[in-house]
Structure formats: structure tokens, C-alpha cells
Amino acid sequence: MTGHIRAAVFAVCGLTMACAPALAQPSPSAAPSGPVIWQGVWVAEKRFGHAVSGPVTLSRTPHSWVALIEGDTVPVERSEAADGSVEWTFNFFDQGRFVGHQANARSRIRGHWIQPPGPVQNHSYATPLDFAAFDDGAGYRGTIVPYVQEVTLNIPLIAETGDIAGVDQRYRTFLRERERNLGMWFRIETVDVVGKDLRFRNADGELLATGRSAERGERFSMVFPRFGETLDFTRRGRDAAPTFYPRRSATPVTKLYRPADVADGWQTAEPDSTGLNADLLTELVASIAASDPGGLREPYIHALLIAHRGRLVMEEYFHGYDRNQPHDSRSAGKTIGSALLGIALHKGIFQSLDTPVYPLFGGVERFANPDPRKRLITLRHLVSMSSGLDCRDDNPDSPGNEDTMQSQDAQPDWYRYALDLPMVSAPGDSSFYCTAGINLIGGALQRTTGVSLLRFFQENFADPLEIPYYQMNLSPTQDAYMGGGIRLRPRDFLKLGQVYLDGGVWKGRRLVSQEWVRQSAAAHSAMNQPGDYGYGWWRQTFDVDGRSIDTYFASGNGGQMLFVVPDLDMTVMIQAGNYSDGRTRNAFRDRIMGSFILPAAIARN
């Protein structure tokens, strides 16, 4: 198998299978003289607001407790239960709050720091925050590590030839931004320079924004429409534009190195030591690292990890990411909601997937749009997206469309919003992609256990999988959102694939039953074609050299994909930034898996 696909095939056209002409790459060297003074890659970086971070101390006073953060002191509330457990909470002005639980007087205080929405992500995030005792319980210390809201915009300028009336110089361009792919919405294609002014236009010539240069050819500023704030752009070379280029260095990749052992639960190994074709995988990584970001729709691969035969054998990052950065999961996070349901079934919290949903929330009578079919909706229908509620994400006119639900503010309780929806079919009769339904699984867990979903997630998912840090996105009512979007480090998300590959266990500890794994990967619904969806997992078969390889995978907008490949004892994590660009995502998914990773495993099987 080695050598049957050359690295050149994986370049722009081969990776995406979309052969639109790429833009010529601007030189990263110093500004040229003459009319093309602005040519190059221009980068703006901005951090929004102040994210509270650093040490926190809880101290006892004669009559109460206080929290000391960044030099300020705020009161702490404690409530003790009959079983000796204690709930701890405090608010730090309007910049965040802590919610935690202490099992007994000798244990740590464990909980989450909840920070308010910001301009980059307009919802709250929760991050783990634990406190350890000092001075025999006289106080506790912890450290806030928040989700920092920041943005990096890359605008390459490539000079057009020929004179244009009223314009000093015209440049072709596009916007590259890794976290939200804002270029898909801010569709600039040309920049006209007139004196010190830069005029950004779309393909129709419509003026989208203007920039102003204080130092001609050295720096320009613009008010970016998405944020309403001024961003300052400077020209950067390759080594100073890590989110634009795949790697800071242009040195060709000739070898893959064993992933680092970082005491996170993974055993690591060289890829060829487990039987993989290392040459083919090196070819894949080399071609990604050498690819030119020549257009908006080029693949934007951020992370690529492989575990084979129980060991992490490949871990590669691009566009400025590394192993310590949590990555947006988008809808791949829905699969975690399915896994939490499997955990609850294994623990006996739910006796059956056929548990009716509405009684868990007080009964059908409490909600709008009464319909006898609502009484028939079960947990099985939610996790297979066949509830019959009018929550069709592919239909903007559906009242339960995820974007509609999240943009309205009349009903901040998204559980109630979903339960109020009208029915469009009987439960089980049809399937359609329904984020609001998957999110309801989290509400059902909270109602049944009586503890917050954040705590349930931490104690029953993150702790067993040795995941110390994550960034959980929250609904307006501060409930953990199971519709997708949790930010996890790629090595940690990959563990979920290994759990399912191993029949429901991680390092000997069972999280879900083997039957739940089997059922989750089975065909239950038809989203795009018959049998392509299970319980929170998509299903896809690859044809590799005449051999059919069945896989199931978590999938999210932009290219967030966690594959489980039972026949090859393999799980794969791909993360990328092609948000709102399904064509590119699907093309590189099929190319990476079907032409490189699966063949690398089959070659020596």
C-alpha cells in the first residue's frame, strides 16, 4: 500500500476534490516597493474583555467565609446537608461565579467557575475549579483557568495587475479565521487602496468595511463588523502567522514522532510498532503541513490523532494548536450526551431507554401545544432523533430549529422551549436532525438525579476518563448544553472513542454496558440515507481496495470527527476549522480516512 498515493495528490485539489483555482501566495518578506506596497499576509489579534483568572483563596472569618480573587474579597455562601455534604457558592461581581460541592469536611471542594458570555461566544462557559484545604481546613486554595475569548484574523493581500480608475492598487483577498471561519460570512474578495484608505468589497463590489492606515504599508486598522471594535493589522512572515499557515516552519515533514507521555491515561507508541504503515501516515501529515492556505475553502485541519491497538500512536497539530488547547466540538459533543445516557442506564438511574420523557418534567399538561403523541416520546426517541417534535435543524422555519431556539429570548429555559414545541409526526415514525431533543437528555438526567448536569458530567464522565480540564458551554439557565459545543483537548475527546472500541471500559473501569455500545453503533435512524445514524453516532462504510470497512463516528460542524473502527482496532480524532463549509469537510473526511488512515491499517493487517 505504501506509495500508492503521493503527497502531491493531497494538495489543494486532491484533498477537497474541489478544483477551483487557488490564489497565488503573497510573499511573507518585507513590503515591496512601488504600487504593491500592501502585498503580504496581514494579521490582527484581539482579546475581548477581562477573563478572571489565577489563584482563589477561601478563608474563614469569625462569622462567615470569604473568597479572595485578584485582590478583592467577596462573601461565600455555604449550605450543609444532613449527610454532611456542603454546597459552596460565591459571586465575583458580574465577572463570574463559583458553584461547588464538598462531600464531607475532609474532602476537596469540587465545582465549576462560570463566566459570563462575551462577544466571541455569546453564551456562558463553565470550567473546573477545585479547592484543596490548608491549615487543617482553615482555608482552601484553587486556581481559575477560564475560557479566554480572543480572535485572530488573517487577510492575505495579492496584488492585481493593470490600472483601475480611482484606485491606487487593487488586491485579491479572503479572510481566514480558525475558530469560527468568519470568512464564510465576511466574504471579502477584493481590497481597494486609495491613499491611506482600504476598502473591503465582496464579489458584487459591495463595500463591507473600510480600513485606515496611519503608516502607509506598515499597519492598518478597521472596525470589524462582527465585533464592532477596531482591530489593528500588521504584516507577518510565516513564523509569526501560526493560525494562517499549517506550521510555522516550511521544513518538510519526513518522520512521525511518538506522542508524548503526559500522564493523562494514554499509553503511547510509534505507529509502526502497532502495525500501521508509518510511511503512508507520514505522507499524510507532510502534505497537510506543506499545504498552502490559498483560499477560503481550503482544508483547515487543526488536529489529527490516531489510537491503534490501545495505544496513542499519532498526535499532530496545525494552525497554532497544541495538545493543551481545548477545541470546540460543535455537534460532535452530542455524542457525549448519548454517552451520558448510556452511563445513566448502566448505573440504574434510568431503567430503560423506553422511559417516557414528559413525566420526568412534570407531565404533558404543563407544556404548550398539547398532543397525545407527546406522551409516547421516550429517551430512545430523543437519542435517535425520532421524537416527532418540530425541531428540524435543517429547516429554518421549524420553531425548534437550534438557531431559532438560541436566538430567541422569550424562553430562556431551553428544556421547556423544546417540550413546548408542536408535534409533526408520531414518535418513531420519522427521523430528522434535532439538537433540542438531544439536549433534553441532559434535562432528563438533572430531573432524575437531582444534581446539576455539570456535576454529573464531572463525576461520571470527566473523572473516570482522567479529563481534568474542559470548557463546557451553558444554556441561559446555566445548564450544561448537550446540543454540542463543549471544548475538550483532542487527546481527551479521543478517549471516548477508545471506551466504545473497548466495549464500554477505560483502563478496566466500565462506563457503559457492552450492549449500549452495540446499540449505539447500530442503525436506528435515517438522516441522509437509510441506517446512517445510531444513538448519537453517525455510521459510514469505506471501500478501501475492495474491502468494506464499517465505522461509526461523532461529527460536528467544521470537521470535528471522532471515528471508531472496530475491524481495525482503531479510533481517530480529526478537528478542523471549516465551519459552515460542509462540502470541504466531507471531502477531506473521506480523503483522510479512505485514502490514508484506513489503508495505513489495512496494509499490514
C-alpha distance (Angstrom), angle and dihedral (degrees) to the residues before:
residue distance angle dihedral
M1 . . .
T2 3.78 . .
G3 3.77 115.3 .
H4 3.79 96.4 12.3
I5 3.81 89.4 116.5
R6 3.76 118.3 44.0
A7 3.79 123.6 -146.7
A8 3.78 90.6 -117.0
V9 3.80 89.3 64.7
F10 3.78 88.5 61.9
A11 3.78 92.5 58.2
V12 3.78 122.4 107.4
C13 3.81 99.3 -59.7
G14 3.80 96.8 36.1
L15 3.78 96.9 49.5
T16 3.75 98.8 49.5
M17 3.79 99.0 23.7
A18 3.80 85.0 -135.7
C19 3.78 108.9 117.5
A20 3.80 101.9 -165.7
P21 3.80 110.6 145.6
A22 3.80 112.7 -93.9
L23 3.77 123.5 -131.5
A24 3.77 115.7 -104.2
Q25 3.78 109.9 -104.5
P26 3.81 118.0 -107.3
S27 3.74 116.6 -125.6
P28 3.83 113.5 -104.5
S29 3.79 90.3 -148.1
A30 3.77 125.9 107.0
A31 3.80 118.7 -59.4
P32 3.80 112.1 -72.5
S33 3.76 120.1 -126.4
G34 3.78 124.1 -111.6
P35 3.79 128.3 30.0
V36 3.81 96.4 -22.0
I37 3.79 93.9 64.0
W38 3.83 92.7 132.9
Q39 3.81 97.3 52.8
G40 3.80 114.2 126.2
V41 3.80 142.0 63.1
W42 3.81 113.7 -52.8
V43 3.78 120.8 -160.5
A44 3.81 133.5 -168.5
E45 3.80 123.3 -171.8
K46 3.78 124.3 -170.6
R47 3.79 136.0 172.3
F48 3.79 114.5 -156.1
G49 3.77 123.3 -140.0
H50 3.78 127.2 -30.6
A51 3.80 117.9 -60.1
V52 3.81 109.6 -157.9
S53 3.81 108.5 -123.7
G54 3.77 142.8 157.5
P55 3.80 136.9 48.4
V56 3.80 123.3 -0.5
T57 3.80 124.0 -169.2
L58 3.79 125.1 -164.3
S59 3.80 111.0 -157.0
R60 3.78 133.8 -176.4
T61 3.79 118.6 -124.8
P62 3.83 124.3 -170.3
H63 3.80 91.5 -88.4
S64 3.81 107.9 15.0
W65 3.79 148.8 -0.5
V66 3.81 127.7 -91.2
A67 3.81 134.9 -167.6
L68 3.81 121.1 -136.5
I69 3.83 114.1 -153.4
E70 3.81 127.4 164.8
G71 3.81 91.1 -18.1
D72 3.83 95.7 -50.7
T73 3.79 127.9 105.9
V74 3.80 125.3 -144.8
P75 3.83 131.1 177.1
V76 3.80 120.9 -98.6
E77 3.81 124.2 -143.9
R78 3.81 120.6 -144.9
S79 3.77 127.8 -174.2
E80 3.78 120.9 -173.7
A81 3.80 123.9 -151.2
A82 3.79 127.5 -150.0
D83 3.82 90.8 -106.3
G84 3.81 91.6 60.7
S85 3.81 96.1 -103.9
V86 3.80 119.7 131.5
E87 3.80 132.0 -150.7
W88 3.82 114.8 -146.7
T89 3.80 125.7 -163.5
F90 3.78 137.8 163.2
N91 3.79 137.2 165.6
F92 3.79 122.5 -139.2
F93 3.79 100.0 -152.0
D94 3.84 107.0 -83.1
Q95 3.81 94.0 -39.5
G96 3.79 100.9 85.4
R97 3.77 146.1 -47.5
F98 3.79 139.4 -134.5
V99 3.80 126.7 -130.3
G100 3.79 116.9 -176.8
H101 3.78 147.7 154.8
Q102 3.79 133.0 -140.4
A103 3.79 116.6 -161.3
N104 3.82 93.8 -155.7
A105 3.79 141.0 -18.7
R106 3.82 92.8 -84.4
S107 3.79 98.7 48.8
R108 3.77 132.9 86.3
I109 3.79 121.1 -93.6
R110 3.79 106.4 -114.3
G111 3.76 126.7 -170.2
H112 3.77 147.5 100.4
W113 3.77 139.4 -71.0
I114 3.81 108.1 -134.8
Q115 3.79 115.9 -156.6
P116 3.80 125.3 -167.0
P117 3.82 124.8 -109.0
G118 3.80 120.1 -81.7
P119 3.81 137.9 -163.8
V120 3.80 94.9 -92.6
Q121 3.81 97.1 48.5
N122 3.78 111.9 18.5
H123 3.79 97.4 -153.2
S124 3.79 135.4 70.3
Y125 3.79 123.8 -92.4
A126 3.79 130.2 -151.8
T127 3.80 122.2 -151.7
P128 3.83 126.9 -176.4
L129 3.79 115.7 -92.8
D130 3.81 119.8 179.6
F131 3.80 128.5 -179.6
A132 3.81 126.5 -150.3
A133 3.79 121.8 -157.9
F134 3.80 124.8 -113.9
D135 3.84 132.4 -175.1
D136 3.81 91.9 26.4
G137 3.77 93.5 -57.2
A138 3.79 97.8 -41.8
G139 3.78 87.9 124.2
Y140 3.80 145.5 -6.4
R141 3.78 133.0 -134.0
G142 3.78 131.1 -153.9
T143 3.82 140.7 155.1
I144 3.80 127.4 -125.4
V145 3.81 113.3 -139.2
P146 3.81 104.7 -179.3
Y147 3.77 134.3 -170.2
V148 3.81 101.8 -99.6
Q149 3.79 113.8 -144.7
E150 3.78 109.5 -139.7
V151 3.78 139.6 139.5
T152 3.80 137.2 -151.5
L153 3.80 118.5 -161.3
N154 3.81 122.4 -165.8
I155 3.81 121.0 -163.9
P156 3.82 117.6 178.4
L157 3.81 114.9 -160.2
I158 3.81 118.4 -153.5
A159 3.80 116.0 -175.8
E160 3.80 119.7 -120.6
T161 3.80 119.0 -140.8
G162 3.77 125.2 -124.0
D163 3.77 133.7 42.4
I164 3.82 119.8 -69.8
A165 3.79 118.6 -162.7
G166 3.79 114.2 -109.9
V167 3.81 93.1 4.4
D168 3.80 127.1 100.7
Q169 3.80 92.1 -156.1
R170 3.81 136.8 -14.5
Y171 3.79 122.3 -146.8
R172 3.78 131.6 -166.9
T173 3.78 113.8 -132.7
F174 3.81 150.8 150.6
L175 3.79 134.9 -160.7
R176 3.80 119.6 -108.6
E177 3.82 118.1 -167.7
R178 3.78 121.8 159.9
E179 3.81 105.4 -155.7
R180 3.82 101.4 54.0
N181 3.82 104.2 1.3
L182 3.79 89.2 -123.8
G183 3.77 90.2 178.9
M184 3.81 88.2 78.9
W185 3.81 87.7 66.3
F186 3.80 101.3 29.4
R187 3.80 93.5 54.0
I188 3.78 102.2 -174.6
E189 3.79 115.3 168.1
T190 3.80 103.6 165.0
V191 3.79 138.3 30.7
D192 3.81 119.7 -158.9
V193 3.80 117.1 -157.3
V194 3.79 115.1 -151.9
G195 3.79 111.2 172.9
K196 3.80 104.8 -55.5
D197 3.79 94.2 -19.1
L198 3.82 124.8 98.8
R199 3.80 116.6 -160.8
F200 3.79 117.4 -160.9
R201 3.82 115.3 -153.8
N202 3.79 138.0 177.3
A203 3.81 127.2 -130.6
D204 3.82 90.6 -80.6
G205 3.79 92.4 53.8
E206 3.80 92.9 -108.3
L207 3.81 113.2 153.1
L208 3.82 108.4 -118.4
A209 3.80 101.8 171.7
T210 3.77 142.8 -19.5
G211 3.77 132.1 -131.9
R212 3.76 132.2 -159.8
S213 3.78 129.3 -149.6
A214 3.78 121.6 -148.0
E215 3.81 90.3 -178.4
R216 3.77 111.0 33.1
G217 3.79 110.9 -123.9
E218 3.80 93.3 1.1
R219 3.80 107.5 73.8
F220 3.79 140.4 -8.0
S221 3.79 135.2 -170.4
M222 3.78 131.0 -150.0
V223 3.79 137.4 176.1
F224 3.79 102.0 -121.2
P225 3.84 110.0 -141.7
R226 3.82 95.4 -139.8
F227 3.81 93.8 60.4
G228 3.79 104.9 20.9
E229 3.79 90.6 -135.1
T230 3.78 133.0 111.0
L231 3.80 117.1 -100.2
D232 3.80 122.9 -165.2
F233 3.82 117.6 -141.9
T234 3.80 125.9 -157.3
R235 3.78 129.8 -179.0
R236 3.81 113.6 -102.4
G237 3.77 136.4 -166.9
R238 3.79 121.2 -138.4
D239 3.79 94.3 -89.6
A240 3.82 91.0 55.5
A241 3.81 98.5 44.0
P242 3.82 102.9 63.4
T243 3.80 96.1 155.8
F244 3.82 92.0 53.5
Y245 3.80 100.3 46.9
P246 3.84 121.2 49.1
R247 3.82 91.4 -124.3
R248 3.80 133.3 10.6
S249 3.79 90.3 -127.8
A250 3.79 124.5 59.9
T251 3.80 91.1 -154.2
P252 3.83 107.9 128.0
V253 3.80 117.7 -108.2
T254 3.81 109.0 -118.7
K255 3.80 102.2 161.8
L256 3.80 140.4 30.5
Y257 3.78 117.4 -134.4
R258 3.76 127.8 -145.0
P259 3.82 110.8 -95.7
A260 3.79 114.0 -105.1
D261 3.79 121.1 -96.8
V262 3.80 103.4 -124.5
A263 3.82 101.7 165.0
D264 3.81 94.0 -107.0
G265 3.80 97.1 126.4
W266 3.79 98.5 -88.6
Q267 3.78 123.2 118.1
T268 3.79 109.2 -150.0
A269 3.78 134.4 -151.5
E270 3.79 143.7 166.2
P271 3.82 110.0 -85.0
D272 3.81 94.8 -121.5
S273 3.81 91.1 51.9
T274 3.82 90.3 69.9
G275 3.78 94.2 45.0
L276 3.79 102.0 -92.6
N277 3.79 122.7 138.5
A278 3.80 99.2 -110.5
D279 3.81 92.8 -173.0
L280 3.79 92.3 61.2
L281 3.81 92.4 46.5
T282 3.80 91.0 47.8
E283 3.79 88.4 52.2
L284 3.80 89.6 53.5
V285 3.80 94.7 49.7
A286 3.80 92.6 43.2
S287 3.78 92.5 53.9
I288 3.82 93.1 48.6
A289 3.81 91.0 48.2
A290 3.80 91.8 48.4
S291 3.80 96.8 44.9
D292 3.80 118.8 118.1
P293 3.83 117.2 -128.2
G294 3.78 88.4 -132.5
G295 3.79 100.0 155.2
L296 3.76 147.3 6.8
R297 3.80 94.7 -95.2
E298 3.77 97.4 49.3
P299 3.83 115.4 119.9
Y300 3.79 112.4 -86.1
I301 3.81 101.6 -160.8
H302 3.80 112.3 -176.7
A303 3.80 104.8 172.7
L304 3.79 137.5 7.4
L305 3.81 120.7 -173.3
I306 3.82 132.9 169.2
A307 3.80 130.5 -168.5
H308 3.80 114.3 -168.3
R309 3.78 126.6 -177.6
G310 3.78 90.5 -7.5
R311 3.79 97.6 -51.1
L312 3.78 132.1 102.2
V313 3.80 102.1 -120.8
M314 3.80 104.5 164.7
E315 3.81 131.4 35.0
E316 3.80 117.7 165.6
Y317 3.81 130.3 164.0
F318 3.79 132.8 -166.7
H319 3.82 140.9 -176.7
G320 3.79 94.9 34.3
Y321 3.81 99.2 -50.6
D322 3.79 124.4 129.7
R323 3.81 137.9 179.3
N324 3.80 94.0 -87.5
Q325 3.81 96.8 57.4
P326 3.80 118.3 93.6
H327 3.79 110.7 -133.2
D328 3.79 128.2 -147.5
S329 3.82 109.0 -102.8
R330 3.81 96.6 -166.0
S331 3.82 108.7 -174.8
A332 3.80 92.8 -12.7
G333 3.81 81.9 80.4
K334 3.81 88.4 69.6
T335 3.79 86.9 74.5
I336 3.80 88.3 61.8
G337 3.82 87.9 56.7
S338 3.79 88.0 54.3
A339 3.82 90.2 48.5
L340 3.83 90.8 52.0
L341 3.78 88.4 53.9
G342 3.80 89.2 51.8
I343 3.82 89.8 49.8
A344 3.80 90.8 50.9
L345 3.80 91.2 50.9
H346 3.81 91.3 49.2
K347 3.81 90.6 50.7
G348 3.80 92.6 48.2
I349 3.81 93.8 -115.4
F350 3.80 86.2 127.8
Q351 3.77 118.0 30.0
S352 3.78 95.2 -156.0
L353 3.78 144.9 3.3
D354 3.79 85.1 -120.7
T355 3.80 91.4 68.9
P356 3.84 107.6 132.1
V357 3.79 112.4 -115.2
Y358 3.81 105.6 -149.1
P359 3.84 96.6 58.6
L360 3.82 87.8 59.4
F361 3.82 87.6 62.6
G362 3.81 97.6 43.6
G363 3.81 101.6 -82.1
V364 3.78 139.8 -63.9
E365 3.80 92.4 -80.9
R366 3.81 92.2 71.3
F367 3.79 94.1 63.6
A368 3.79 139.5 70.8
N369 3.81 126.1 -102.9
P370 3.82 97.0 36.0
D371 3.78 112.0 -146.2
P372 3.80 128.3 163.3
R373 3.81 89.2 -135.3
K374 3.80 89.4 68.3
R375 3.81 89.0 70.4
L376 3.80 88.3 63.8
I377 3.82 97.2 55.8
T378 3.81 111.0 113.0
L379 3.79 136.5 -179.1
R380 3.81 87.3 -98.8
H381 3.80 90.0 61.4
L382 3.82 92.2 50.4
V383 3.80 95.5 50.8
S384 3.82 93.3 44.5
M385 3.83 92.4 44.5
S386 3.79 93.6 -121.8
S387 3.83 101.5 115.3
G388 3.81 95.1 121.6
L389 3.82 91.8 -131.2
D390 3.80 113.6 138.2
C391 3.80 95.2 -106.7
R392 3.80 102.5 123.3
D393 3.79 109.6 160.7
D394 3.81 91.4 -168.1
N395 3.81 91.0 59.2
P396 3.83 115.8 68.1
D397 3.82 89.3 -163.7
S398 3.80 92.7 59.3
P399 3.84 109.1 105.9
G400 3.80 90.1 -140.8
N401 3.79 95.1 51.4
E402 3.82 106.8 135.5
D403 3.81 94.5 -123.5
T404 3.81 90.4 49.0
M405 3.80 92.1 49.4
Q406 3.79 93.4 48.4
S407 3.81 96.6 44.4
Q408 3.82 96.8 50.5
D409 3.81 119.5 83.3
A410 3.81 101.7 -170.9
Q411 3.82 91.4 92.0
P412 3.82 113.8 30.9
D413 3.82 92.0 177.1
W414 3.80 101.2 86.6
Y415 3.80 91.8 -171.9
R416 3.78 90.3 59.4
Y417 3.80 90.7 41.3
A418 3.81 89.6 58.9
L419 3.81 94.8 43.2
D420 3.83 90.2 50.9
L421 3.81 92.3 57.4
P422 3.81 121.5 113.0
M423 3.78 121.2 -113.3
V424 3.81 122.4 -111.0
S425 3.82 98.3 -179.3
A426 3.77 141.2 4.6
P427 3.82 114.9 -83.2
G428 3.79 110.2 -87.1
D429 3.80 95.5 14.6
S430 3.80 96.6 100.9
S431 3.79 140.7 4.0
F432 3.77 131.2 -137.1
Y433 3.77 133.5 160.9
C434 3.80 105.4 -85.5
T435 3.81 119.3 173.4
A436 3.80 93.3 176.9
G437 3.81 89.8 60.3
I438 3.81 95.2 52.2
N439 3.81 88.9 48.4
L440 3.82 89.4 55.2
I441 3.81 88.3 66.4
G442 3.80 87.4 69.4
G443 3.78 90.9 51.6
A444 3.80 91.1 49.7
L445 3.81 89.5 53.0
Q446 3.81 92.7 50.2
R447 3.79 92.7 48.2
T448 3.79 92.9 48.4
T449 3.81 100.1 42.8
G450 3.79 98.2 36.0
V451 3.82 91.3 -137.0
S452 3.78 128.9 102.7
L453 3.77 117.4 -89.9
L454 3.81 88.6 -125.2
R455 3.78 90.3 60.9
F456 3.81 93.0 43.0
F457 3.81 90.0 51.5
Q458 3.80 92.8 48.5
E459 3.80 96.6 47.3
N460 3.80 99.5 37.8
F461 3.80 104.4 31.8
A462 3.80 113.3 16.6
D463 3.82 97.3 40.1
P464 3.83 97.5 48.3
L465 3.81 90.7 46.1
E466 3.82 92.4 48.8
I467 3.80 93.3 -117.7
P468 3.82 106.8 152.5
Y469 3.79 97.9 173.2
Y470 3.80 137.1 37.5
Q471 3.79 139.3 139.9
M472 3.82 111.8 -124.2
N473 3.80 117.7 -162.9
L474 3.80 115.1 -138.6
S475 3.79 137.8 -151.3
P476 3.84 120.4 -120.5
T477 3.83 88.4 -90.7
Q478 3.83 89.0 56.2
D479 3.80 93.8 -109.8
A480 3.81 118.3 144.0
Y481 3.79 106.8 -99.8
M482 3.80 115.4 -127.3
G483 3.81 94.4 -176.5
G484 3.81 89.4 88.5
G485 3.78 139.3 -86.9
I486 3.80 104.6 102.1
R487 3.79 109.4 146.2
L488 3.82 114.2 -132.7
R489 3.77 133.8 166.8
P490 3.83 107.8 -102.8
R491 3.81 93.4 -120.1
D492 3.80 88.8 55.4
F493 3.81 95.6 47.6
L494 3.81 89.3 49.7
K495 3.82 88.4 61.4
L496 3.80 89.8 70.1
G497 3.79 89.1 60.1
Q498 3.79 90.6 50.6
V499 3.81 91.1 50.5
Y500 3.80 90.8 56.6
L501 3.79 92.8 41.1
D502 3.83 88.8 55.1
G503 3.79 94.0 49.6
G504 3.81 98.3 -98.0
V505 3.82 104.0 -41.7
W506 3.81 136.7 107.8
K507 3.80 115.4 -158.5
G508 3.79 91.4 -23.2
R509 3.81 96.3 -46.7
R510 3.79 115.1 114.4
L511 3.79 117.4 -134.8
V512 3.80 101.3 166.8
S513 3.77 133.2 10.2
Q514 3.78 122.8 -94.6
E515 3.79 88.0 -120.0
W516 3.81 90.2 55.7
V517 3.81 89.6 53.9
R518 3.79 90.6 50.0
Q519 3.79 93.4 47.9
S520 3.81 93.4 44.2
A521 3.79 91.3 56.9
A522 3.81 94.5 44.0
A523 3.80 125.0 97.3
H524 3.81 112.0 -92.9
S525 3.80 106.8 144.3
A526 3.79 143.0 27.0
M527 3.78 115.2 -132.3
N528 3.80 102.2 156.4
Q529 3.80 99.4 -7.3
P530 3.81 136.6 2.5
G531 3.79 114.9 -63.2
D532 3.81 97.7 -0.1
Y533 3.82 95.4 129.5
G534 3.80 133.2 56.5
Y535 3.80 128.0 170.8
G536 3.80 100.7 -36.4
W537 3.81 92.3 -35.5
W538 3.81 130.1 99.5
R539 3.79 120.2 -138.1
Q540 3.81 127.4 -140.6
T541 3.80 134.8 167.8
F542 3.81 119.4 -151.1
D543 3.80 123.5 -156.7
V544 3.79 107.0 -142.9
D545 3.80 116.6 177.6
G546 3.78 91.1 -29.7
R547 3.80 94.1 -47.1
S548 3.81 120.5 114.0
I549 3.80 113.5 -137.1
D550 3.81 117.1 -167.7
T551 3.79 117.5 -149.0
Y552 3.77 137.5 170.4
F553 3.76 123.3 -156.8
A554 3.79 148.7 178.5
S555 3.78 111.0 -121.1
G556 3.79 135.2 -164.8
N557 3.78 139.0 175.1
G558 3.79 114.0 -79.4
G559 3.79 97.0 27.9
Q560 3.82 106.0 -58.5
M561 3.81 103.2 155.4
L562 3.79 133.4 163.3
F563 3.82 110.9 -172.3
V564 3.79 126.8 -163.9
V565 3.81 114.4 -162.8
P566 3.83 108.2 -176.0
D567 3.83 96.4 179.0
L568 3.79 91.0 57.9
D569 3.84 97.9 36.1
M570 3.79 89.0 -121.9
T571 3.78 141.9 128.9
V572 3.81 124.3 -168.9
M573 3.81 133.3 -163.0
I574 3.81 119.9 -158.6
Q575 3.80 120.8 177.4
A576 3.77 125.0 179.9
G577 3.80 145.5 158.6
N578 3.82 104.6 -124.5
Y579 3.80 92.1 119.7
S580 3.81 116.2 176.3
D581 3.80 88.9 10.4
G582 3.79 106.6 101.9
R583 3.79 93.4 162.1
T584 3.80 93.1 62.4
R585 3.81 93.3 40.1
N586 3.81 94.1 52.4
A587 3.79 92.0 46.3
F588 3.80 96.0 52.8
R589 3.83 91.0 40.9
D590 3.79 91.5 58.4
R591 3.79 92.5 40.6
I592 3.80 97.1 48.5
M593 3.79 94.8 44.2
G594 3.80 101.1 33.4
S595 3.79 100.5 39.8
F596 3.79 103.9 31.7
I597 3.79 121.3 11.8
L598 3.80 100.9 39.5
P599 3.82 92.7 42.0
A600 3.81 88.7 50.0
A601 3.81 88.9 59.5
I602 3.80 96.5 40.2
A603 3.80 92.9 49.5
R604 3.81 92.8 76.7
N605 3.79 101.0 23.9
